[in-house]
């Protein structure tokens, strides 16, 4: 497979908060205005004043209870088991609970998985543990005063189902961090080359493969080091967990995924109270086969999933997941969306405290980098208004970056972008 090339996409200008800017870009393309209060938080407003607010990809329709239940892996597991959703046996372990973990192994057998109770992106997850020594090492890396989670390791490949409302709006298969040998380069060099490819993807650019202790320990278990030179075509895995934030790859497969598997993902999301967007991580054998023909296990639920991973997969056809998510939210709240537009005029109003005319220069520099035309700008010590023209996602990048000028430029309290009528 050949990795997707997204060219000089304006969201690459952001080193963080890509989810927020991606959703804001989709909002602007639907003709909504955007009031931005931080790099992560904005409110989209229609012409009638109805609004939707977002923190990252999480909307105002997600309750604190739903978010908390999803973030605590033990609670989420319990809710799924009560609802009859297929999930591997798991149990919360106490602090320093190695003996308790070994009793779990005696009951369920090897291999097992150890995870932190709270956490995202695969941080601290160790899969396919097959000995007490490996178990002790894994527990040491994730143990907390609240304990940790142990889970029976089950077979299958790792898939992420993105559920918005009652609909699966994206599915991708994830592959743990890996490199492909060329017969000449060491693993150390191949990782650097792979990270260059990831750097061209708006979602993966800030998620490089790290040469950390987990990678080194994984290689050690296979008798390898970073100096190893794989033969041409030899694929070397660098971690056991397949999360994108840990350097994994994602392959878009939504249209080919069997409907019965999508139905299970929706059922898993429905076990959580009052939450509108959930990433459902499922281990299964073949995404084209019905659930009844294979073993299916949900290993995790995520209350702040990466929508951008579906809009910008490393492999496979990119989707418009952010736009579909907004359509679902708008249908449920009465927010009015206009026909999408690829180019528009925008009025940017920034409030705060500005030094002389430096904010105008700051804005001009950002617009130049994002490919947005700065048609006019006027300002006072506490307010700037700029007339801009460009693509909605380029405008969202400009909006996010304009919030963080230097002390020399001034301070921004908040800002608003309005598309032309």
Buried (B, 14 or more C-beta within 10 A) or exposed (E): EEBBEBEEBBBBBBEEBBBBBBBBBBBBBBBBBBBBBBBBBBBBBBEEEBBBBBBBBBBBBBBEEBBBBBBBBBBBBBBBBEEEBBBBBBBBBBEEBBEBBBBBBEEBEBBBBBBBBBBBBBBBBBBBBEEEEBBBBBBEBBBEEBBBBBBBBBEBBBBBBBBBBEBBBBBBBBBBBBBBBBEEBBBBBBBBEBBEBBEBBBBBBBBBBBBEEBBBBBBEEEEBEBEBBBEEEEEBBBBBBBBBBBBBBBBBBBEEBBEEBBEBBBBBBBBBBEBBBBBBBBBBEEBEBEBEEBEBBBBBBBBBBBBBBBBBBBBBEEBBBBBBBBBBBBEEBEBEBEEEBEEBBBBBBBBBEBBEEBBBEBBBEBBEBBBBEBEEBEBEEEBBBBBBBBBBBBBBBBBBBBBEBEEEBBBBEBBBBBBEE
